[in-house]
Amino acid sequence: MYIGLLHLHSNLPFLLLVLILAVLVKSLIGWVQSSPFDKRSNKLVLFAMITAHVQWLVGAILYFVSPNVKSLGEAMGDSLSRLYALEHPLMMTIALVLLTIARSKSKKTEDSSNHRRTFILFAIATLCIVWCLPPSWL
């Protein structure tokens, strides 16, 4: 089970990255053109958010069953252990919250300001994700 979850958690980010980039491009174009936030944009944001939630859930399960994650007291001395025990989960949770806020705010109205808000929140979430990637990804 651990290996399957590890593979899912290692490969699902590729789909998430494609969806986030698609949302960023569509939102930037919609923001520049002042177009309304249509159903396609809404669905794209929804799929990105769902994928991020699945990724986070798999990561949360791995956090508790992984032999690589040490207790916080032991992890503070080693930068890689600290990344896996504290920094990566914290930043990914912040990114997930930002993506969820973007989805929540965007589904309420269809005006063009949703593109700006969605772009900004997704861009900040993307920075959080990229900033705390494990070294094996870089």
VENGI-V770437 format. One record per residue. RES is the residue in one letter. PHI is phi in whole degrees, 0 to 359 (NA if undefined). NEAR is the number of other C-alpha atoms within 8 Angstrom. Layout:
res=RES phi=PHI near=NEAR
res=RES phi=PHI near=NEAR
//
This chain:
res=M phi=NA near=4
res=Y phi=299 near=8
res=I phi=295 near=6
res=G phi=298 near=7
res=L phi=295 near=10
res=L phi=296 near=9
res=H phi=294 near=8
res=L phi=297 near=9
res=H phi=290 near=11
res=S phi=274 near=7
res=N phi=257 near=8
res=L phi=298 near=10
res=P phi=300 near=9
res=F phi=295 near=7
res=L phi=296 near=9
res=L phi=298 near=11
res=L phi=298 near=8
res=V phi=298 near=8
res=L phi=294 near=11
res=I phi=294 near=11
res=L phi=296 near=8
res=A phi=296 near=9
res=V phi=296 near=14
res=L phi=298 near=12
res=V phi=295 near=8
res=K phi=296 near=9
res=S phi=291 near=13
res=L phi=296 near=11
res=I phi=297 near=8
res=G phi=296 near=13
res=W phi=292 near=12
res=V phi=294 near=6
res=Q phi=272 near=6
res=S phi=53 near=8
res=S phi=272 near=8
res=P phi=292 near=8
res=F phi=279 near=14
res=D phi=275 near=7
res=K phi=294 near=6
res=R phi=295 near=6
res=S phi=297 near=11
res=N phi=298 near=12
res=K phi=293 near=8
res=L phi=296 near=11
res=V phi=296 near=10
res=L phi=297 near=9
res=F phi=296 near=9
res=A phi=296 near=12
res=M phi=293 near=12
res=I phi=297 near=8
res=T phi=298 near=11
res=A phi=295 near=10
res=H phi=293 near=9
res=V phi=297 near=8
res=Q phi=300 near=11
res=W phi=295 near=11
res=L phi=296 near=8
res=V phi=298 near=11
res=G phi=296 near=10
res=A phi=294 near=9
res=I phi=295 near=8
res=L phi=298 near=11
res=Y phi=302 near=9
res=F phi=269 near=7
res=V phi=248 near=7
res=S phi=282 near=8
res=P phi=284 near=5
res=N phi=281 near=6
res=V phi=272 near=10
res=K phi=261 near=9
res=S phi=294 near=7
res=L phi=300 near=9
res=G phi=297 near=5
res=E phi=284 near=7
res=A phi=281 near=12
res=M phi=293 near=9
res=G phi=279 near=7
res=D phi=246 near=7
res=S phi=295 near=8
res=L phi=290 near=6
res=S phi=295 near=13
res=R phi=296 near=13
res=L phi=300 near=11
res=Y phi=288 near=12
res=A phi=274 near=14
res=L phi=228 near=9
res=E phi=294 near=10
res=H phi=297 near=12
res=P phi=298 near=11
res=L phi=294 near=8
res=M phi=292 near=11
res=M phi=290 near=12
res=T phi=293 near=9
res=I phi=298 near=10
res=A phi=298 near=13
res=L phi=297 near=13
res=V phi=297 near=8
res=L phi=296 near=12
res=L phi=295 near=12
res=T phi=292 near=9
res=I phi=297 near=9
res=A phi=300 near=12
res=R phi=294 near=13
res=S phi=298 near=8
res=K phi=289 near=9
res=S phi=283 near=13
res=K phi=277 near=8
res=K phi=280 near=6
res=T phi=226 near=8
res=E phi=245 near=10
res=D phi=283 near=8
res=S phi=288 near=12
res=S phi=291 near=8
res=N phi=297 near=12
res=H phi=297 near=12
res=R phi=295 near=11
res=R phi=297 near=10
res=T phi=297 near=13
res=F phi=298 near=12
res=I phi=296 near=8
res=L phi=293 near=12
res=F phi=292 near=14
res=A phi=294 near=9
res=I phi=295 near=10
res=A phi=297 near=13
res=T phi=296 near=10
res=L phi=297 near=8
res=C phi=298 near=12
res=I phi=294 near=11
res=V phi=292 near=7
res=W phi=296 near=6
res=C phi=247 near=11
res=L phi=289 near=9
res=P phi=296 near=9
res=P phi=301 near=5
res=S phi=294 near=4
res=W phi=274 near=5
res=L phi=270 near=5
//
